[in-house]
Amino acid sequence: MTTFAEQTEALQLPADVQNLLFREARTANSFSSEPVTEEQVRAIYDLVKWAPTSMNTQPLRALVLRTAEAKARLLPHLAPGNRDKTEAAPLTVVLAADVDFHENIPQVFPHNPGVKDNFSDEQGRVEFSKLNSLLQVGYFIIGVRAAGLAAGPMTGFDAQGVDDEFFADKKWRSLVVVNVGKPGENPWFDRLPRLDFDQVVETL
């Protein structure tokens, strides 16, 4: 069995970066009033956009909510336990899947733009866009951590209500709401255990 030090050294990322992105990173439940800048949001996107999706389709879309007025439209659709922390967070992002992602295939898959025709069935696009967008949600959370910020992802909300409120004129389907910022007072719950390698991995 390898030691922790050996496991850390087996990775090319420096140990402090490993800790920043994973071991010491936590889901924040409170945030300070320090703002999240437009430059930070752009830097996060410009990093995570390079992560892979099927056929490079990149169906994830993001709605950034900064103002109290924008938050007020979102809060009624959140589970009660998610409202106060969202209202207090400096930035909230609604991450959604674009069902019409295929319209961008000629741009993002230029060596075979005709692949767009494979996505004529909307229901098939719904499932495809959801799977690949959820991959990108994970990348987004890592990008937030890479910016030295904390993410508070939430799935406790009325997705149809959010879609009706914000995306009535789009084919976007909300998946996860993420609060973003610097951690506030008592931001963490107790760290919960993780499954061991042998519980998760089988080798043939």
C-alpha positions as CSV (number, residue, x, y, z in Angstrom):
1,M,0.0,0.0,0.0
2,T,1.4,3.4,-1.0
3,T,1.8,6.1,1.6
4,F,0.2,9.5,1.4
5,A,3.5,11.1,0.5
6,E,4.0,8.6,-2.3
7,Q,0.5,9.2,-3.7
8,T,1.2,12.9,-3.6
9,E,4.5,12.6,-5.4
10,A,2.9,10.4,-8.1
11,L,1.0,13.4,-9.4
12,Q,2.7,16.1,-11.5
13,L,0.7,18.9,-9.7
14,P,2.6,20.4,-6.8
15,A,1.2,19.3,-3.4
16,D,-0.1,22.8,-2.6
17,V,-2.1,22.9,-5.9
18,Q,-3.5,19.4,-5.2
19,N,-4.6,20.7,-1.8
20,L,-6.1,23.9,-3.2
21,L,-8.2,22.0,-5.8
22,F,-9.2,18.9,-3.8
23,R,-7.9,18.0,-0.3
24,E,-8.4,21.4,1.4
25,A,-11.2,22.7,-0.9
26,R,-14.6,22.7,0.7
27,T,-18.2,23.5,-0.2
28,A,-18.9,26.8,1.3
29,N,-22.2,27.6,3.1
30,S,-21.4,31.2,4.0
31,F,-19.5,33.9,2.1
32,S,-17.8,37.1,2.9
33,S,-18.8,40.4,1.3
34,E,-15.7,40.5,-0.8
35,P,-16.8,40.9,-4.4
36,V,-16.1,38.4,-7.2
37,T,-14.7,40.4,-10.1
38,E,-15.6,40.2,-13.8
39,E,-12.0,39.4,-14.4
40,Q,-12.2,36.4,-12.1
41,V,-15.3,35.1,-13.8
42,R,-13.7,35.4,-17.2
43,A,-10.5,33.8,-16.0
44,I,-12.4,30.8,-14.6
45,Y,-14.2,30.3,-17.9
46,D,-11.1,30.7,-20.0
47,L,-9.5,28.0,-17.9
48,V,-12.3,25.4,-17.8
49,K,-13.4,25.8,-21.4
50,W,-10.4,23.6,-22.4
51,A,-11.8,20.6,-20.6
52,P,-13.2,17.8,-22.8
53,T,-16.8,17.2,-23.9
54,S,-18.2,14.7,-26.4
55,M,-17.3,15.9,-29.9
56,N,-16.2,19.2,-28.3
57,T,-19.9,20.3,-28.1
58,Q,-19.6,22.4,-24.9
59,P,-23.3,22.6,-24.1
60,L,-22.9,24.3,-20.7
61,R,-24.3,27.8,-20.4
62,A,-24.0,30.1,-17.4
63,L,-26.2,32.9,-16.1
64,V,-24.3,35.1,-13.6
65,L,-26.4,36.9,-11.0
66,R,-24.8,39.8,-9.3
67,T,-27.5,42.3,-8.3
68,A,-30.1,42.0,-5.5
69,E,-32.8,42.4,-8.1
70,A,-31.5,39.4,-10.1
71,K,-31.1,37.3,-6.9
72,A,-34.7,38.2,-5.8
73,R,-36.0,36.5,-9.0
74,L,-34.1,33.3,-8.1
75,L,-34.7,33.0,-4.4
76,P,-38.3,31.9,-4.5
77,H,-37.3,28.9,-6.6
78,L,-34.7,27.7,-4.2
79,A,-35.2,25.3,-1.3
80,P,-35.7,27.2,1.9
81,G,-32.4,26.1,3.3
82,N,-30.6,27.6,0.3
83,R,-32.1,31.0,0.2
84,D,-30.2,33.0,2.9
85,K,-26.7,31.9,1.8
86,T,-27.6,32.6,-1.8
87,E,-28.9,36.1,-0.9
88,A,-25.7,36.8,1.0
89,A,-23.2,35.4,-1.6
90,P,-21.4,38.0,-3.7
91,L,-22.1,36.0,-6.9
92,T,-24.5,33.2,-7.9
93,V,-24.2,31.3,-11.2
94,V,-27.0,29.3,-12.7
95,L,-25.4,26.5,-14.7
96,A,-27.6,25.1,-17.5
97,A,-27.5,22.8,-20.5
98,D,-28.3,24.3,-23.9
99,V,-30.5,21.8,-25.8
100,D,-29.7,23.7,-29.0
101,F,-26.0,23.2,-28.5
102,H,-25.8,21.5,-32.0
103,E,-26.2,24.9,-33.7
104,N,-22.5,25.6,-32.7
105,I,-21.1,22.4,-34.1
106,P,-19.8,24.0,-37.3
107,Q,-17.8,26.3,-35.1
108,V,-16.5,23.8,-32.5
109,F,-16.2,20.7,-34.7
110,P,-15.1,22.3,-38.0
111,H,-13.5,19.2,-39.5
112,N,-16.9,17.5,-39.6
113,P,-19.6,20.1,-39.4
114,G,-22.2,17.7,-40.8
115,V,-22.3,16.0,-37.4
116,K,-24.9,18.6,-36.6
117,D,-27.4,16.6,-38.6
118,N,-27.0,13.7,-36.2
119,F,-28.7,15.8,-33.5
120,S,-32.1,16.5,-35.3
121,D,-34.0,14.7,-32.5
122,E,-34.6,17.2,-29.6
123,Q,-35.1,14.5,-27.0
124,G,-31.8,13.0,-27.8
125,R,-30.2,16.4,-27.5
126,V,-31.7,16.9,-24.1
127,E,-30.0,13.8,-22.7
128,F,-26.7,14.5,-24.5
129,S,-26.6,18.1,-23.4
130,K,-27.4,17.2,-19.8
131,L,-24.6,14.6,-19.6
132,N,-21.9,16.8,-21.1
133,S,-23.0,19.9,-19.2
134,L,-22.8,18.0,-15.9
135,L,-19.2,17.1,-16.8
136,Q,-18.6,20.8,-17.4
137,V,-20.2,21.7,-14.0
138,G,-17.5,19.7,-12.3
139,Y,-14.8,21.5,-14.3
140,F,-16.4,24.8,-13.3
141,I,-16.2,24.0,-9.6
142,I,-12.5,23.2,-10.0
143,G,-12.0,26.4,-11.9
144,V,-13.6,28.4,-9.0
145,R,-11.2,26.7,-6.6
146,A,-8.3,27.5,-9.0
147,A,-9.2,31.2,-8.7
148,G,-8.8,31.0,-4.9
149,L,-12.5,31.1,-4.3
150,A,-15.0,28.8,-2.8
151,A,-18.0,27.2,-4.6
152,G,-21.3,26.3,-3.0
153,P,-23.1,24.1,-5.6
154,M,-26.8,23.4,-5.0
155,T,-29.3,21.2,-6.6
156,G,-32.1,22.0,-4.2
157,F,-34.3,24.2,-6.4
158,D,-37.2,24.1,-8.7
159,A,-35.5,23.7,-12.1
160,Q,-38.7,24.3,-14.1
161,G,-39.4,27.5,-12.1
162,V,-35.9,28.8,-12.8
163,D,-36.2,27.9,-16.5
164,D,-39.5,29.8,-16.7
165,E,-38.1,32.8,-14.8
166,F,-34.8,33.2,-16.7
167,F,-34.8,31.0,-19.8
168,A,-38.3,31.3,-21.3
169,D,-36.9,32.5,-24.6
170,K,-34.0,30.0,-24.7
171,K,-33.5,26.2,-24.9
172,W,-31.4,26.3,-21.7
173,R,-32.3,23.8,-18.9
174,S,-30.9,24.6,-15.4
175,L,-28.9,21.9,-13.7
176,V,-27.0,23.4,-10.7
177,V,-26.9,26.7,-8.9
178,V,-23.5,27.7,-7.6
179,N,-22.7,30.4,-5.1
180,V,-19.2,31.8,-5.5
181,G,-17.0,33.9,-3.3
182,K,-14.6,34.0,-0.4
183,P,-15.7,31.9,2.6
184,G,-17.5,33.8,5.3
185,E,-18.1,33.0,9.0
186,N,-18.3,29.3,9.9
187,P,-18.5,28.3,6.2
188,W,-17.9,24.6,6.5
189,F,-19.8,21.6,7.8
190,D,-17.6,18.8,9.3
191,R,-15.6,17.0,6.7
192,L,-17.4,13.8,5.7
193,P,-15.5,10.5,4.9
194,R,-14.7,9.4,1.4
195,L,-14.7,5.9,0.0
196,D,-11.4,4.0,-0.1
197,F,-9.7,3.0,-3.4
198,D,-10.6,-0.6,-2.9
199,Q,-14.3,0.2,-2.4
200,V,-14.5,2.0,-5.7
201,V,-11.9,0.6,-8.2
202,E,-11.8,-2.9,-9.7
203,T,-8.9,-3.9,-12.0
204,L,-9.2,-6.7,-14.6
